[in-house]
């Protein structure tokens, strides 16, 4: 079993250690103009399938991507793996370990390694003359900490980021701040401020590039039996012209099966979750949009509880 887990981990983090042959134009073409754009990709299938309402209801290792304050609600150690192929053949994957700690396990921490990989990208010069094909690699390490403070729970992500293009590489960092308000009512409030402050510096350049910041504010209702969740999330990333209104929900049909739906930034998502106690499997179908191209993405993650 230990050998299998080690093999899976190596498979998940391999995009981070691949050497890259890349034309540096990829930094400027087809993105918002900010550095490390890959960090804003949809990595997590659970959140994608429910319209991002994990900003409000995240209580597993998935909370790292939507609101780190939700980590205060995990009850046991969790090891999670995920991977997906998005539009433009972008491959995203991650491995995450989360664990409660403290006298009453009221605090929590998580360590997440993630990667983004794109192959066979056509490079052009400033006159649109074809140069060559190249490969892009982006990776990150996220350290998360969460602590409850009465009805308010607080969490923070510390991010170390890396991008590789040809023989050039960049390093940077960013932080996320999350808040979760859980009054003695079935109505909840979640706030997540991401990539603030954020920067990335290329080895061969003096200029320091900013990483696009953003926020999510959500309100949601959860039934007393936890069998139904529904939420509304307002979100905006730097470069977005308007605030995005997202909605999603989850209904548990049995103790082992949950059905999910949502609209995230105008794109439909859906999926299901299977809970076997020691193992959770989350599947998402997400109509992802990237550079004005719609593409259906199938995403899956597995989480081990122990």
N, C-alpha and C positions, 0 to 999 in steps of 0.2 A: 504493500500500500504506500509506504514512504517513497519508493522508487517512482511510483505512478505520479504522486503529487509533485515530486521534483521535476519530472519530465513535463508535466503540464505547466509548471511555473516557467521553465525554460522556453517552452513554446510561446507563452504569453508575452515574455519580455524580449524575445529575439528582435522585434523591430527596433528596439532601443539601441542595439549594439551592432546593427548592420552598417557597413561602410556605404557611403552614398556617392554616386557620380551625378552631379547636379549642376544645372545652369542657374546662376544667381538671379536671373530674371524672375524666377518663380516667386520670389519674395514680393514682387511688385505687381504681377499680373494676376487678375482674377481674385483679388481679395480686398478687404476693406482698407488696406493701407497700414494696418497695425501689425506688429510682430507676433509670432507664435499663434497665428489664427487657429491652429489645430486644437488648442485648448478649449475652444468654444464648440467643437464638434459634439454631436450627440453620442456619447459613449455608452450610456446606461439604458438597456432595453426596458426595464421596469418603468422608469420615469417617462420614457418616450411613449409608452403605450397608454399612459394615463394623463397626458397633457401637462406633465411637469408638476402635478399636485404633490409630489414627494417633497416639495418645498414646505408643505404643511404637515404631511403624514409620514415622512421618512422615518422608519424605525428599524432599519437594517443597514448593512454596509453600503447600500445604494445611496444613503443620505450624503455621502461624501460629495456627490455630484450635484446635489440640489439644495441642501441645507445641512451643514455639518452639525448643527445643534440637535438634529434628529438622532445622532449617535448616542445621546444620553438614554434613549429608549430601548437599546439592544439589551437582551437578557443573557446572551451567551457569546462565546467566541465564534467568529464567522470567517470563513475563507471563501472568497468569491472570484470567479473567472468569467470573462466575457469577451466576445469578438463579433465583428460584423464587417461587411463590405458595403460601403456607401457609394454614392455617385462619383463619377470620375475614377472608379476603381480604388477609392481610398479605403484602406484597411485600418480599422481602429480596434484596439484590444486593451485589456487591463487585467491586473490581478490585485486584489485588495484583501487585507487582513484587518479585522476590527475586533475589539475586545473591551468589555466593561472592566473597570477596576475601582478600587477604593473600598472603604469600610463596608458599605452596603451596595457596592457595584454601581454607585450613582454616577460616576464619571466614565468616560470612554476615550479610547484613542484608536486610530486607524492608520495603516501604512498602505499606500496605493502606488503601483507602478503602471504607467500607461504609455501607449505608443501609437503613432500614426504613420502610415507608410503608403507612398504612392509611387508606382513604377511606370515607365514608358510615357513620361510627360514630354510633349513636343515643346522645344525651346525655340524662341524667335528673338532676333535682334530688334533694335528700335525702329527699323524700317520694315518689320514683319517678314524678314528673310529667315527661312528655316535654318536652324543651326544643328541641333542634334536632339536625341531623346535622353532624358535623364531621370533620376530617381530622387525622391524627397523623403526624409525621415525626421520625425519629431518625437520627442519623448519627454516624460515628466515623472517626478517623484513627488507625491503629496503626503505630507504628515498632518494628521487631523487630531484635534483635541476638543472635547466637549464636556461641559459642566452644567448641572442644573442650579438655578438660583430661585427657589420657591416656584412660582407659576411660570417664571421665565427661564428658558434654557438657552445656553450660549455655546457656540462652537466656532472654531477657526480652522482654516486650511492653510498650511504653509507649502508653497509650490516651488520646486526647482525645475526649470525647463531647459530643454536643449533642442536645437535644430541643426541639421547637417545638409549642406548643399555643396556638391563637388568636393573641393578641398577646403571649403570655408565652413565654419561652424559658429554657433552662437550659444550663449548661456544667458539665462535670465531668471527672474523670480516674480512671484505675485502672492497675494493673500486673499482669502475669502472670509467674510464674517457672517455668521448665521444666528438668527434668533427665532425661538419657538415659544409662543405664548399658549399655555394650556390651562385655561380657567376651569372651574368646576362646572362646566357646561359642555355639551357635545359640539361646540363651535370652537375652532382653532385658528390661530394666526401664525403665519410663517414669513420671515424676511431673510433674504440672502443677498448680500452685496459681494460681487465677485471681481477678482483681478484688480484690487485696489489696495495699494498702488501696484502697478505691474510694469516691467521693463524687460528688454532683451538687447544684448550687445553682441554684434558680429565681430569676430576676431580681426578681420581685415579692414574694419571701418571704425572711425572715431565716434560716429553718431550713435546715440542710444535710442532705440525705438520703444514706443509705448505699446503695452498690451491692452487691447480693448476691454474696458471695464463694463459692468452691467449690473442689473439688479432684478430681483423677483420678489413680489409681495403677493401673498395668497391668503384666502379665507376658505375655510372648509367645514363640512359637517361630517361627523362619524357617528354611526349608530352605537348604542350602548353595548351591543354584542359584537361590535367590530366587524359585522358582516357586510356593511355598506359604507362606502366613502365617496364623497363628491366634493369637488373644490373648484375655485375660480382663482386664477393666477395672472397677475399683470407683470409683464417682463419687458425689459428694454436693454439691448446691448449697444455699445458705442458704435455708431454708424447706422443704426436703425433710424428710419425716418419717423416712425410712430411707435407708440407703446402697443405691444402685442397682448391681446386678451385671450387667455388659454383656459380651457375647461376640460375636466376629465373626471372619471369615476371608476369605481371597482365594486363588484358584487361577488360575494363568496356563495357559491351554490352548494358547496359541501366543505367539510373540513380540509379537503385536499385540493380543491379546485376553485380558482377565482377567475372571473371574466373582467376584462378591462377595456376602456375606450377613452379617447381624448383627442383634442385639437391643440397642437403645439405650434405656435407661430403660423397659424393658418393651415397647417398640414395635419391630415388625419392620421391617427395612430390607433392601434388596437392590439390586443394580445391576451395572454392567459398566464396564470401562475399555478404551478403544481407544488404542493407542500407535503413532503413525505417525512417531515420531522427532522431527520438528520440531513436531508437534502432538499433544496428548493431549486426548481427550474423555472425561469422566466423567459417567455417568448414575446417578441414584439414585431408587429408589422407597422412600418412607419413610412409615410409618403414624404421622404426627405427632399428638401430643396437646397441646391448649392449652385451659385452663379447662374441663376435663372433657369436651372435645369431641374425638373422634377424626376425623382427616381424612387422606386419602391425598394426599401431596405428591409431585410429580414435579420433580426438581432436575437441573440440568445445568451443567457448567462446561467451559471450554476453556482449555488452557494452551499457550502458545507457548514453545518452547525455542530458544535461540540463543546 
